[in-house]
Amino acid sequence: MSRPVSRPASHPAGRTVVLTAGGTGGHLFPAVALGAALLQRGYSVRLYTDRRGADYAKRTPGIEAHVVPAASPFRGGALGRIASLFVMARGALAVSRLLRRHNPAAVVGFGGYAAFPATFMAARQRRPVVLHEQNGYLGLANRKVAGAASAIAVSFPAVEAIPQTRARTVETGNPVRPEINALHGQPYAAPAPGGPFRLFVMGGSQGATVFSEVLPGAIAALEPAERARLRVTQQCRPEDIEPVRIVYQDAGVAADLASFFENIPEHLSAAHLMICRAGASTCAEALVAGVPAIYVPYPAAADDHQTCNARHIDRAGAGWLMPQTAFTPAALADRISRFLKDPEPLAAAARAATAIARPDAAERLADLVAGVAEGRPAA
């Protein structure tokens, strides 16, 4: 059974849009951003998701969230896959009833296994389906229903693995949080000769370990005068904080280390260079903030989609792709040393990032969804 989490205000009939997304931030951030934009336009918004997603949706008043049964097919081996099929079948039945009750004008899928029952059943019921792909590679849940979609919204100019389909593809960008959007257009201040150089390192739950292993050695290999200029703000796993702190302290480097940072916009705004993974939300936020970054894709990401993301940014001159196999202390020290000597490449990358960012992504996506929901012809 599905479980309603929150209640929206009443809206005119035929003005309901269902959003469906997996429970991770990468799927939910753009879904909730679209929901907020649609609420502003007078739509009623429902979200079909897992329990994690429903808890996050509570932060946006007006979005009614429903928990539907879903399970990952990639856990627990063969037995886990079989069990997930039964769970997904239950989810499809629950979603089928919800769709008939809510009768949405459109269903928008953001990927993740928890989104598949809703987009699949919407297609079966011949309801308009819009897909949003945050990454440079169309995810599995979206690929499975792409043939039935009315439109596919993408975050990069070219997205791999889109099957042949009659759906129109529209580059909307990937919506980010309002506090990040507020940074767009702020001028990038390159580090002054001999002045402080602020380095912001964001690893994420799966990315912090490699950064904790490589960054201290890279920074310790710099010349003393170069180390003296560095101001490092680095996300580390809790168990890595003290070992990393000792290396930086011995190297005479000022460092702020934590397992989680609340004030991400402040750190983005201050950074001269960011080192990070290449998840969709991280990429979108760095571009909107106009921060030059070295992207180290997580090598085990599904379909190697993080490499696709970083490759698009690298080709646009808005950052640098650095595969994890090449992410060594010596190579990173060389890169940082060159930026310390000549910051112009940083300034150029910041300009390129600002140029390709989509701070209006939520509104562009809302335009597309509203057009599909209202049956307007493609522009």
WOURHU-V601005 format. One record per pair of residues at least 12 apart in sequence whose C-alpha atoms are under 10 Angstrom apart, sorted by the first residue. I is the first residue (numbers start at 1). J is the second residue. If there is no record, write none. Layout:
I|J + I|J
//
This chain:
1|66 + 1|67 + 1|68 + 1|69 + 1|90 + 1|91 + 1|93 + 1|94 + 1|95 + 1|97 + 1|98 + 2|48 + 2|49 + 2|50 + 2|65 + 2|66 + 2|67 + 2|68 + 2|69 + 2|91 + 2|93 + 2|94 + 2|95 + 2|97 + 2|98 + 3|48 + 3|51 + 3|54 + 3|65 + 3|66 + 3|67 + 3|68 + 3|94 + 4|46 + 4|47 + 4|48 + 4|54 + 4|64 + 4|65 + 4|66 + 4|67 + 4|68 + 5|47 + 5|51 + 5|54 + 5|55 + 5|57 + 5|58 + 5|63 + 5|64 + 5|65 + 5|66 + 5|67 + 6|46 + 6|54 + 6|55 + 6|57 + 6|58 + 6|60 + 6|61 + 6|62 + 6|63 + 6|64 + 6|65 + 6|66 + 7|45 + 7|46 + 7|58 + 7|61 + 7|62 + 7|63 + 7|64 + 7|65 + 8|39 + 8|44 + 8|45 + 8|46 + 8|61 + 8|62 + 8|63 + 8|64 + 8|65 + 9|39 + 9|43 + 9|44 + 9|45 + 9|61 + 9|62 + 9|63 + 9|64 + 10|42 + 10|43 + 10|44 + 10|62 + 11|39 + 11|42 + 11|43 + 11|44 + 11|45 + 12|42 + 12|43 + 12|44 + 13|43 + 13|44 + 13|102 + 13|103 + 13|104 + 13|105 + 14|43 + 14|44 + 14|102 + 14|103 + 14|104 + 14|105 + 14|106 + 14|373 + 14|374 + 15|38 + 15|41 + 15|42 + 15|43 + 15|44 + 15|45 + 15|103 + 15|104 + 15|105 + 15|106 + 15|370 + 15|373 + 15|374 + 16|38 + 16|39 + 16|42 + 16|43 + 16|44 + 16|45 + 16|46 + 16|102 + 16|103 + 16|104 + 16|105 + 16|106 + 16|107 + 16|373 + 17|35 + 17|38 + 17|39 + 17|43 + 17|44 + 17|45 + 17|46 + 17|47 + 17|102 + 17|103 + 17|104 + 17|105 + 17|106 + 17|107 + 17|108 + 17|369 + 17|370 + 17|373 + 18|35 + 18|44 + 18|45 + 18|46 + 18|47 + 18|48 + 18|63 + 18|64 + 18|65 + 18|98 + 18|99 + 18|102 + 18|103 + 18|104 + 18|105 + 18|106 + 18|107 + 18|108 + 18|109 + 18|118 + 18|119 + 18|122 + 18|129 + 19|31 + 19|32 + 19|34 + 19|35 + 19|45 + 19|46 + 19|47 + 19|48 + 19|49 + 19|63 + 19|65 + 19|104 + 19|106 + 19|107 + 19|108 + 19|109 + 19|110 + 19|115 + 19|118 + 19|119 + 19|129 + 19|130 + 19|131 + 20|32 + 20|46 + 20|47 + 20|48 + 20|49 + 20|50 + 20|53 + 20|65 + 20|66 + 20|107 + 20|108 + 20|109 + 20|110 + 20|111 + 20|112 + 20|114 + 20|115 + 20|116 + 20|117 + 20|118 + 20|119 + 20|131 + 21|47 + 21|48 + 21|49 + 21|50 + 21|53 + 21|54 + 21|108 + 21|109 + 21|110 + 21|111 + 21|112 + 21|113 + 21|114 + 21|115 + 21|116 + 21|118 + 21|119 + 21|132 + 21|141 + 22|48 + 22|49 + 22|50 + 22|51 + 22|52 + 22|53 + 22|54 + 22|70 + 22|109 + 22|110 + 22|111 + 22|112 + 22|113 + 22|114 + 22|115 + 22|116 + 22|141 + 23|48 + 23|49 + 23|50 + 23|51 + 23|52 + 23|53 + 23|54 + 23|55 + 23|56 + 23|57 + 23|111 + 23|112 + 23|113 + 23|114 + 23|115 + 24|50 + 24|52 + 24|53 + 24|56 + 24|111 + 24|112 + 24|114 + 25|52 + 25|53 + 25|56 + 25|280 + 25|281 + 26|110 + 26|111 + 26|112 + 26|134 + 26|135 + 26|174 + 26|176 + 26|279 + 26|280 + 26|281 + 26|282 + 27|53 + 27|109 + 27|110 + 27|111 + 27|112 + 27|115 + 27|132 + 27|133 + 27|134 + 27|280 + 27|281 + 28|47 + 28|49 + 28|52 + 28|53 + 28|54 + 28|56 + 28|57 + 28|110 + 28|111 + 28|112 + 28|281 + 29|53 + 29|56 + 29|57 + 29|110 + 29|174 + 29|175 + 29|176 + 29|177 + 29|281 + 30|110 + 30|132 + 30|133 + 30|134 + 30|173 + 30|174 + 30|175 + 30|176 + 30|177 + 30|281 + 30|361 + 30|362 + 30|365 + 31|47 + 31|53 + 31|57 + 31|108 + 31|109 + 31|110 + 31|111 + 31|132 + 31|174 + 31|175 + 31|176 + 31|362 + 32|45 + 32|47 + 32|53 + 32|56 + 32|57 + 32|59 + 32|60 + 32|63 + 32|175 + 32|176 + 32|177 + 32|362 + 33|60 + 33|174 + 33|175 + 33|176 + 33|177 + 33|178 + 33|361 + 33|362 + 33|363 + 33|365 + 33|366 + 34|108 + 34|174 + 34|175 + 34|176 + 34|361 + 34|362 + 34|363 + 34|364 + 34|365 + 34|366 + 34|367 + 34|369 + 35|47 + 35|57 + 35|60 + 35|62 + 35|63 + 35|362 + 35|366 + 36|60 + 36|61 + 36|62 + 36|63 + 36|362 + 36|363 + 36|366 + 37|362 + 37|363 + 37|364 + 37|365 + 37|366 + 37|367 + 38|63 + 38|362 + 38|363 + 38|365 + 38|366 + 38|367 + 38|369 + 38|370 + 39|61 + 39|62 + 39|63 + 39|366 + 41|366 + 41|367 + 41|370 + 43|62 + 43|105 + 43|370 + 44|62 + 44|63 + 44|64 + 44|102 + 44|104 + 45|62 + 45|63 + 45|64 + 45|65 + 45|102 + 45|104 + 46|62 + 46|63 + 46|64 + 46|65 + 46|66 + 46|102 + 46|104 + 46|107 + 47|63 + 47|64 + 47|65 + 47|66 + 47|67 + 47|68 + 47|107 + 47|108 + 47|109 + 47|115 + 47|118 + 48|64 + 48|65 + 48|66 + 48|67 + 48|68 + 48|69 + 48|95 + 48|98 + 48|107 + 48|109 + 48|114 + 48|115 + 48|117 + 48|118 + 49|65 + 49|66 + 49|67 + 49|68 + 49|69 + 49|70 + 49|112 + 49|113 + 49|114 + 49|115 + 49|116 + 49|117 + 49|118 + 50|65 + 50|66 + 50|67 + 50|68 + 50|69 + 50|70 + 50|71 + 50|113 + 50|114 + 50|115 + 51|65 + 51|66 + 51|67 + 51|68 + 51|69 + 51|70 + 51|114 + 52|67 + 53|65 + 53|66 + 53|67 + 53|114 + 54|66 + 54|67 + 54|68 + 55|67 + 66|95 + 66|98 + 67|91 + 67|94 + 67|95 + 67|114 + 68|87 + 68|88 + 68|90 + 68|91 + 68|92 + 68|93 + 68|94 + 68|95 + 68|98 + 68|114 + 68|115 + 68|117 + 68|118 + 69|84 + 69|86 + 69|87 + 69|88 + 69|89 + 69|90 + 69|91 + 69|92 + 69|93 + 69|94 + 69|95 + 69|114 + 69|117 + 70|84 + 70|85 + 70|86 + 70|87 + 70|88 + 70|89 + 70|90 + 70|91 + 70|92 + 70|112 + 70|113 + 70|114 + 70|115 + 70|116 + 70|117 + 71|83 + 71|84 + 71|85 + 71|86 + 71|87 + 71|88 + 71|91 + 71|113 + 71|114 + 72|84 + 72|85 + 72|87 + 72|88 + 72|112 + 72|113 + 72|114 + 73|85 + 73|87 + 73|88 + 73|113 + 74|113 + 88|113 + 88|114 + 88|116 + 88|117 + 89|117 + 90|117 + 91|114 + 91|115 + 91|116 + 91|117 + 91|118 + 91|121 + 92|116 + 92|117 + 92|118 + 92|119 + 92|120 + 92|121 + 92|122 + 93|117 + 93|118 + 93|121 + 94|117 + 94|118 + 94|121 + 95|117 + 95|118 + 95|119 + 95|120 + 95|121 + 95|122 + 96|117 + 96|118 + 96|120 + 96|121 + 96|122 + 96|124 + 96|125 + 97|121 + 98|118 + 99|118 + 99|121 + 99|122 + 99|125 + 99|127 + 100|122 + 100|125 + 103|127 + 104|122 + 104|127 + 104|128 + 104|373 + 105|127 + 105|128 + 105|129 + 105|369 + 105|370 + 105|372 + 105|373 + 105|374 + 105|375 + 106|122 + 106|127 + 106|128 + 106|129 + 106|130 + 106|150 + 106|369 + 106|370 + 106|371 + 106|372 + 106|373 + 106|374 + 106|375 + 107|119 + 107|121 + 107|122 + 107|123 + 107|127 + 107|128 + 107|129 + 107|130 + 107|131 + 107|149 + 107|369 + 107|372 + 107|373 + 108|122 + 108|128 + 108|129 + 108|130 + 108|131 + 108|132 + 108|149 + 108|151 + 108|152 + 108|153 + 108|369 + 109|129 + 109|130 + 109|131 + 109|132 + 109|133 + 109|141 + 109|142 + 109|145 + 109|149 + 109|152 + 110|130 + 110|131 + 110|132 + 110|133 + 110|134 + 110|139 + 110|141 + 110|142 + 110|153 + 111|131 + 111|132 + 111|133 + 111|134 + 111|138 + 111|139 + 111|140 + 111|141 + 111|142 + 111|143 + 112|139 + 112|140 + 112|141 + 112|142 + 113|139 + 113|140 + 113|141 + 113|142 + 114|141 + 115|141 + 115|142 + 116|140 + 116|141 + 116|142 + 116|143 + 116|144 + 116|145 + 117|141 + 119|131 + 119|141 + 119|142 + 119|144 + 119|145 + 119|146 + 119|148 + 119|149 + 120|141 + 120|142 + 120|144 + 120|145 + 120|146 + 120|148 + 121|145 + 122|145 + 122|148 + 122|149 + 123|145 + 123|146 + 123|147 + 123|148 + 123|149 + 123|150 + 124|148 + 126|148 + 126|149 + 127|148 + 127|149 + 127|150 + 127|373 + 128|148 + 128|149 + 128|150 + 128|151 + 128|369 + 128|372 + 128|373 + 128|374 + 128|375 + 129|145 + 129|146 + 129|148 + 129|149 + 129|150 + 129|151 + 129|152 + 129|167 + 129|369 + 129|372 + 129|373 + 130|142 + 130|145 + 130|146 + 130|148 + 130|149 + 130|150 + 130|151 + 130|152 + 130|153 + 130|167 + 130|168 + 130|169 + 130|365 + 130|368 + 130|369 + 130|372 + 130|373 + 131|143 + 131|145 + 131|146 + 131|148 + 131|149 + 131|150 + 131|151 + 131|152 + 131|153 + 131|154 + 131|167 + 131|169 + 131|369 + 132|151 + 132|152 + 132|153 + 132|154 + 132|155 + 132|169 + 132|170 + 132|171 + 132|172 + 132|173 + 132|174 + 132|365 + 133|152 + 133|153 + 133|154 + 133|155 + 133|156 + 133|159 + 133|171 + 133|172 + 133|173 + 133|174 + 133|280 + 134|153 + 134|154 + 134|155 + 134|156 + 134|159 + 134|172 + 134|173 + 134|174 + 134|175 + 134|279 + 134|280 + 134|281 + 134|283 + 134|284 + 134|305 + 134|309 + 135|154 + 135|155 + 135|156 + 135|159 + 135|160 + 135|173 + 135|174 + 135|278 + 135|279 + 135|280 + 135|281 + 135|283 + 135|284 + 135|305 + 135|306 + 135|307 + 135|308 + 135|309 + 135|310 + 136|154 + 136|155 + 136|156 + 136|157 + 136|158 + 136|159 + 136|160 + 136|161 + 136|279 + 136|280 + 136|304 + 136|305 + 136|306 + 136|307 + 136|308 + 136|309 + 136|310 + 136|311 + 136|312 + 137|154 + 137|156 + 137|158 + 137|159 + 137|160 + 137|161 + 137|162 + 137|302 + 137|303 + 137|304 + 137|305 + 137|306 + 137|307 + 137|308 + 137|309 + 138|152 + 138|154 + 138|159 + 138|160 + 138|161 + 138|162 + 138|163 + 138|303 + 138|305 + 139|160 + 139|161 + 139|162 + 139|302 + 139|303 + 139|305 + 140|161 + 140|302 + 140|303 + 142|162 + 143|161 + 143|162 + 143|163 + 144|163 + 145|163 + 146|162 + 146|163 + 146|164 + 146|165 + 146|166 + 146|167 + 147|162 + 147|163 + 147|164 + 147|165 + 147|166 + 147|167 + 148|165 + 148|166 + 148|167 + 149|165 + 149|166 + 149|167 + 149|168 + 150|165 + 150|166 + 150|167 + 150|168 + 150|169 + 150|369 + 150|372 + 151|165 + 151|166 + 151|167 + 151|168 + 151|169 + 151|170 + 151|368 + 151|369 + 151|372 + 151|378 + 152|165 + 152|167 + 152|168 + 152|169 + 152|170 + 152|171 + 152|172 + 152|368 + 153|167 + 153|168 + 153|169 + 153|170 + 153|171 + 153|172 + 153|173 + 153|174 + 153|364 + 153|365 + 153|368 + 153|369 + 154|169 + 154|170 + 154|171 + 154|172 + 154|173 + 154|174 + 154|365 + 155|170 + 155|171 + 155|172 + 155|173 + 155|174 + 155|175 + 155|280 + 155|284 + 155|309 + 155|357 + 155|358 + 155|361 + 156|170 + 156|171 + 156|172 + 156|173 + 156|174 + 156|284 + 156|308 + 156|309 + 156|312 + 156|313 + 156|356 + 156|357 + 156|358 + 157|169 + 157|170 + 157|171 + 157|172 + 157|173 + 157|312 + 157|356 + 158|171 + 158|308 + 158|312 + 159|171 + 159|305 + 159|308 + 159|309 + 159|312 + 160|305 + 160|308 + 161|303 + 168|378 + 170|364 + 170|365 + 170|368 + 171|358 + 171|361 + 171|364 + 171|365 + 172|358 + 172|359 + 172|360 + 172|361 + 172|362 + 172|363 + 172|364 + 172|365 + 172|366 + 172|367 + 172|368 + 173|284 + 173|356 + 173|357 + 173|358 + 173|359 + 173|360 + 173|361 + 173|362 + 173|363 + 173|364 + 173|365 + 174|280 + 174|281 + 174|283 + 174|284 + 174|285 + 174|288 + 174|357 + 174|358 + 174|359 + 174|360 + 174|361 + 174|362 + 174|364 + 174|365 + 175|281 + 175|284 + 175|285 + 175|288 + 175|358 + 175|359 + 175|360 + 175|361 + 175|362 + 175|363 + 175|364 + 175|365 + 176|281 + 176|282 + 176|284 + 176|285 + 176|288 + 176|358 + 176|359 + 176|360 + 176|361 + 176|362 + 177|265 + 177|281 + 177|285 + 177|359 + 177|362 + 178|359 + 179|263 + 179|264 + 179|265 + 179|266 + 180|264 + 180|265 + 180|266 + 180|268 + 180|269 + 180|284 + 180|285 + 180|286 + 180|287 + 180|288 + 180|289 + 180|359 + 181|265 + 181|284 + 181|285 + 181|287 + 181|288 + 181|289 + 181|357 + 181|358 + 181|359 + 181|360 + 181|361 + 182|265 + 182|288 + 182|289 + 182|359 + 183|265 + 183|266 + 183|268 + 183|269 + 183|285 + 183|286 + 183|288 + 183|289 + 183|290 + 183|359 + 184|269 + 184|285 + 184|286 + 184|287 + 184|288 + 184|289 + 184|290 + 184|291 + 184|353 + 184|354 + 184|355 + 184|357 + 184|358 + 184|359 + 185|288 + 185|289 + 185|290 + 185|351 + 185|354 + 185|355 + 185|357 + 185|359 + 186|269 + 186|288 + 186|289 + 186|290 + 186|354 + 187|269 + 187|289 + 187|290 + 187|347 + 187|350 + 187|351 + 187|354 + 188|269 + 188|270 + 188|271 + 188|272 + 188|289 + 188|290 + 188|291 + 188|292 + 188|346 + 188|347 + 188|348 + 188|349 + 188|350 + 188|351 + 188|354 + 189|269 + 189|270 + 189|271 + 189|272 + 189|346 + 189|347 + 189|350 + 190|271 + 190|272 + 190|273 + 190|342 + 190|343 + 190|344 + 190|345 + 190|346 + 190|347 + 190|348 + 190|350 + 191|229 + 191|271 + 191|272 + 191|273 + 191|339 + 191|340 + 191|341 + 191|342 + 191|343 + 191|344 + 191|346 + 191|347 + 192|340 + 192|342 + 192|343 + 193|229 + 193|340 + 193|341 + 193|342 + 193|343 + 194|225 + 194|226 + 194|228 + 194|229 + 194|340 + 194|341 + 195|226 + 195|228 + 195|229 + 195|230 + 195|340 + 196|226 + 196|227 + 196|228 + 196|229 + 196|230 + 196|231 + 196|272 + 196|340 + 197|226 + 197|227 + 197|228 + 197|229 + 197|230 + 197|231 + 197|232 + 197|270 + 197|271 + 197|272 + 197|273 + 197|336 + 197|339 + 197|340 + 197|343 + 198|229 + 198|230 + 198|231 + 198|232 + 198|233 + 198|254 + 198|255 + 198|267 + 198|270 + 198|271 + 198|272 + 198|273 + 198|274 + 199|230 + 199|231 + 199|232 + 199|233 + 199|234 + 199|255 + 199|267 + 199|268 + 199|270 + 199|271 + 199|272 + 199|273 + 199|274 + 199|275 + 199|293 + 199|336 + 200|231 + 200|232 + 200|233 + 200|234 + 200|235 + 200|256 + 200|264 + 200|267 + 200|268 + 200|270 + 200|271 + 200|272 + 200|273 + 200|274 + 200|275 + 200|276 + 200|291 + 200|293 + 201|215 + 201|232 + 201|233 + 201|234 + 201|235 + 201|236 + 201|257 + 201|267 + 201|271 + 201|273 + 201|274 + 201|275 + 201|276 + 201|277 + 201|293 + 201|294 + 202|233 + 202|234 + 202|235 + 202|236 + 202|259 + 202|260 + 202|261 + 202|264 + 202|274 + 202|275 + 202|276 + 202|277 + 202|282 + 203|234 + 203|235 + 203|236 + 203|237 + 203|259 + 203|260 + 203|275 + 203|276 + 203|277 + 203|278 + 203|282 + 203|296 + 203|298 + 204|235 + 204|236 + 204|237 + 204|259 + 204|260 + 204|276 + 204|277 + 204|279 + 204|282 + 205|235 + 205|236 + 205|237 + 205|259 + 205|260 + 206|237 + 206|277 + 206|298 + 206|300 + 206|301 + 207|235 + 207|236 + 207|237 + 207|276 + 207|277 + 207|278 + 207|296 + 207|297 + 207|298 + 207|299 + 208|234 + 208|235 + 208|236 + 208|237 + 208|238 + 208|240 + 208|259 + 208|276 + 208|277 + 209|235 + 209|236 + 209|237 + 209|238 + 209|239 + 209|240 + 210|236 + 210|296 + 210|298 + 210|324 + 210|327 + 210|328 + 211|234 + 211|235 + 211|236 + 211|237 + 211|240 + 211|244 + 211|275 + 211|276 + 211|277 + 211|296 + 211|324 + 211|327 + 211|328 + 211|329 + 212|234 + 212|235 + 212|236 + 212|237 + 212|240 + 212|241 + 212|243 + 212|244 + 212|245 + 213|240 + 213|243 + 213|244 + 213|328 + 213|329 + 214|244 + 214|327 + 214|328 + 214|329 + 214|330 + 214|331 + 214|332 + 214|333 + 215|232 + 215|234 + 215|244 + 215|247 + 215|248 + 215|275 + 215|327 + 215|328 + 215|329 + 215|330 + 215|332 + 215|333 + 216|243 + 216|244 + 216|245 + 216|246 + 216|247 + 216|248 + 216|251 + 216|253 + 216|329 + 216|333 + 217|244 + 217|247 + 217|248 + 217|251 + 217|328 + 217|329 + 217|330 + 217|332 + 217|333 + 218|327 + 218|328 + 218|329 + 218|330 + 218|331 + 218|332 + 218|333 + 218|334 + 218|335 + 218|336 + 218|337 + 219|232 + 219|247 + 219|248 + 219|251 + 219|253 + 219|329 + 219|330 + 219|332 + 219|333 + 219|334 + 219|336 + 219|337 + 220|247 + 220|248 + 220|249 + 220|250 + 220|251 + 220|252 + 220|253 + 220|329 + 220|333 + 221|251 + 221|329 + 221|330 + 221|332 + 221|333 + 221|334 + 221|337 + 222|251 + 222|330 + 222|332 + 222|333 + 222|334 + 222|336 + 222|337 + 223|251 + 223|333 + 223|337 + 224|251 + 224|252 + 224|253 + 226|253 + 226|336 + 226|337 + 226|340 + 226|341 + 227|248 + 227|251 + 227|252 + 227|253 + 227|254 + 227|337 + 227|340 + 228|251 + 228|252 + 228|253 + 228|254 + 229|252 + 229|253 + 229|254 + 229|340 + 230|252 + 230|253 + 230|254 + 230|255 + 230|340 + 231|253 + 231|254 + 231|255 + 231|256 + 231|271 + 231|272 + 232|248 + 232|253 + 232|254 + 232|255 + 232|256 + 232|257 + 232|271 + 232|274 + 233|254 + 233|255 + 233|256 + 233|257 + 233|258 + 233|261 + 233|267 + 233|271 + 233|274 + 234|255 + 234|256 + 234|257 + 234|258 + 234|259 + 234|260 + 234|261 + 234|274 + 234|275 + 234|276 + 235|256 + 235|257 + 235|258 + 235|259 + 235|260 + 235|261 + 235|276 + 236|257 + 236|258 + 236|259 + 236|260 + 237|257 + 237|258 + 237|259 + 237|260 + 238|257 + 238|258 + 238|259 + 238|260 + 239|259 + 240|257 + 240|258 + 240|259 + 241|256 + 241|257 + 241|258 + 241|259 + 242|257 + 244|257 + 245|257 + 264|285 + 265|285 + 265|286 + 265|289 + 268|285 + 268|286 + 268|289 + 268|290 + 268|291 + 268|292 + 269|286 + 269|289 + 269|290 + 269|291 + 270|291 + 271|289 + 271|290 + 271|291 + 271|292 + 271|293 + 272|291 + 272|292 + 272|293 + 272|339 + 272|343 + 272|346 + 272|347 + 272|350 + 273|291 + 273|292 + 273|293 + 273|294 + 273|319 + 273|336 + 273|339 + 273|343 + 273|346 + 273|347 + 273|349 + 273|350 + 274|286 + 274|291 + 274|292 + 274|293 + 274|294 + 274|295 + 274|319 + 275|292 + 275|293 + 275|294 + 275|295 + 275|296 + 275|319 + 275|320 + 275|322 + 276|293 + 276|294 + 276|295 + 276|296 + 276|297 + 276|298 + 277|293 + 277|294 + 277|295 + 277|296 + 277|297 + 277|298 + 277|299 + 277|306 + 277|307 + 277|309 + 277|310 + 277|321 + 277|322 + 277|324 + 278|293 + 278|294 + 278|295 + 278|296 + 278|297 + 278|298 + 278|301 + 278|305 + 278|306 + 278|307 + 278|308 + 278|309 + 278|310 + 278|311 + 278|313 + 278|321 + 279|295 + 279|296 + 279|297 + 279|298 + 279|301 + 279|305 + 279|306 + 279|307 + 279|308 + 279|309 + 279|310 + 280|305 + 280|306 + 280|309 + 280|310 + 282|295 + 283|295 + 283|306 + 283|309 + 283|310 + 283|313 + 283|319 + 283|353 + 283|357 + 284|309 + 284|353 + 284|356 + 284|357 + 284|358 + 284|359 + 284|361 + 285|357 + 285|358 + 285|359 + 286|318 + 286|319 + 286|350 + 286|353 + 286|354 + 286|357 + 287|313 + 287|318 + 287|319 + 287|349 + 287|350 + 287|351 + 287|352 + 287|353 + 287|354 + 287|355 + 287|356 + 287|357 + 287|358 + 287|359 + 288|350 + 288|353 + 288|354 + 288|355 + 288|356 + 288|357 + 288|358 + 288|359 + 288|360 + 289|350 + 289|353 + 289|354 + 289|357 + 289|359 + 290|318 + 290|347 + 290|349 + 290|350 + 290|351 + 290|352 + 290|353 + 290|354 + 290|355 + 290|356 + 290|357 + 291|318 + 291|319 + 291|346 + 291|347 + 291|349 + 291|350 + 291|351 + 291|352 + 291|353 + 291|354 + 292|317 + 292|318 + 292|319 + 292|320 + 292|345 + 292|346 + 292|347 + 292|348 + 292|349 + 292|350 + 292|351 + 292|352 + 292|353 + 292|354 + 293|310 + 293|313 + 293|314 + 293|318 + 293|319 + 293|320 + 293|321 + 293|346 + 293|349 + 293|350 + 293|353 + 294|310 + 294|313 + 294|314 + 294|318 + 294|319 + 294|320 + 294|321 + 294|322 + 294|323 + 294|332 + 294|335 + 295|307 + 295|309 + 295|310 + 295|311 + 295|313 + 295|314 + 295|319 + 295|320 + 295|321 + 295|322 + 295|323 + 295|324 + 295|327 + 296|310 + 296|320 + 296|321 + 296|322 + 296|323 + 296|324 + 296|325 + 296|326 + 296|327 + 297|309 + 297|310 + 297|311 + 297|321 + 297|322 + 297|323 + 297|324 + 298|323 + 298|324 + 299|323 + 299|324 + 299|325 + 306|321 + 307|321 + 307|322 + 307|323 + 308|321 + 309|321 + 310|322 + 310|323 + 313|349 + 313|352 + 313|353 + 313|356 + 314|349 + 314|353 + 316|349 + 316|352 + 316|353 + 316|355 + 316|356 + 317|345 + 317|346 + 317|348 + 317|349 + 317|350 + 317|351 + 317|352 + 317|353 + 317|356 + 318|345 + 318|346 + 318|347 + 318|348 + 318|349 + 318|350 + 318|351 + 318|352 + 318|353 + 318|354 + 318|355 + 318|356 + 318|357 + 319|345 + 319|346 + 319|348 + 319|349 + 319|350 + 319|352 + 319|353 + 320|349
//
